[in-house]
Amino acid sequence: MARVAREMVEKAGIDVEKLLDLLIKNASAELTTFYYYTILRANLIGLEGEGVKEIAETARIEDRNHFEALIPRIYELGGKLPDCMKEFHDISACPPAGLPKDPTDVMAILKVLVEAERCAVRGYTQICNMTAGKDHRTYDLVLAILNEEIEHESWFSEFLGEGPSGHFLRRGETSPFVGKFLK
């Protein structure tokens, strides 16, 4: 644990245990989403599905990166992950992004994907609001994740016909905002 880091966060008026709870639940959401997106991506087949597959893959890899980036901060603040993977899955901040009943329905898969991203946007916005001006390191990390989650939501919502977002798929680079936390 980074003792002084935790002390400074506490002195800034943040309930560190509540913050840790949110960070751990969001880390769970990222890892479980990585798993579920693997299944969703595998089912994006045919002409319609192939157009979404690359975007789903980028979001999947970036969600894994978000998980990896959150772990050091959780431990720096004196937290830890549950010892049991099932327990970790079950505390996820977001519901499972499970395969729809009809795994060939690309629009249903897109709805699952966009709802998972919307849940992530809500969760990271909450943590940003909690840490803004008080816990600079957590805020910077979570803001970087939030930026990527907003892009993911935008990509999937465009496929659902909800309107243009102005965001474009990244070519060759994943996690442009979170990458600095993975080095």
Residue pairs with C-beta under 8 A, 6 or more apart in sequence:
1 75
1 76
1 77
1 78
2 76
2 77
5 76
5 77
5 137
6 16
6 76
6 77
6 78
8 135
9 16
9 19
9 77
9 134
9 135
9 138
10 16
12 134
12 135
13 134
14 130
14 131
14 134
14 135
16 77
16 78
18 130
19 77
19 127
19 130
19 131
19 135
19 138
20 74
20 77
20 78
20 79
22 93
22 123
22 126
22 127
22 130
23 70
23 73
23 74
23 77
23 79
23 127
23 138
24 74
24 79
24 81
24 82
24 91
25 91
25 92
25 93
25 123
26 70
26 93
26 120
26 123
26 124
26 127
27 66
27 67
27 70
27 71
27 74
27 81
28 88
28 89
28 91
28 92
28 93
29 92
29 93
29 94
29 119
29 120
29 123
30 63
30 64
30 66
30 67
30 70
30 120
31 63
31 64
31 67
31 88
32 89
32 92
32 94
32 96
32 97
33 60
33 63
33 94
33 97
33 116
33 120
34 60
34 63
34 64
34 67
36 96
36 97
36 98
36 99
36 116
37 56
37 59
37 60
37 63
37 97
37 113
37 116
38 60
39 98
39 99
40 56
40 97
40 99
40 109
40 112
40 113
41 53
41 56
41 57
41 60
43 49
43 99
43 103
43 104
43 109
44 50
44 52
44 53
44 56
44 106
44 109
45 104
46 104
46 106
48 106
49 106
49 109
51 159
52 106
52 109
52 110
52 156
52 159
54 169
55 155
55 156
55 159
55 169
56 113
58 152
58 169
58 170
58 174
59 113
59 117
59 152
59 155
59 156
61 174
61 175
62 148
62 152
62 174
62 175
62 178
65 174
65 175
65 178
65 179
65 182
66 145
66 148
66 149
66 175
66 178
68 182
69 141
69 144
69 145
69 178
69 181
69 182
70 141
70 145
71 81
72 181
73 137
73 138
73 141
74 80
74 81
76 137
77 138
81 88
82 88
82 91
89 96
93 119
93 120
93 123
94 116
94 119
94 120
94 123
95 119
97 112
97 113
97 115
97 116
98 112
99 109
99 112
100 108
100 109
100 111
100 112
101 108
102 108
103 109
107 160
110 156
110 159
110 160
111 160
113 152
113 156
114 153
114 156
114 157
114 160
117 149
117 152
117 153
117 156
118 153
120 145
120 149
120 152
120 153
121 146
121 149
121 150
121 153
124 142
124 143
124 145
124 146
124 149
125 146
127 138
127 142
128 139
128 142
128 143
128 146
131 138
131 139
131 142
132 139
133 139
141 178
141 181
143 177
144 177
144 178
144 180
144 181
145 177
145 178
147 177
148 175
148 176
148 177
148 178
151 167
154 165
154 166
154 167
155 165
155 167
155 169
157 163
157 165
158 164
158 165
158 167
170 176
173 179
175 182
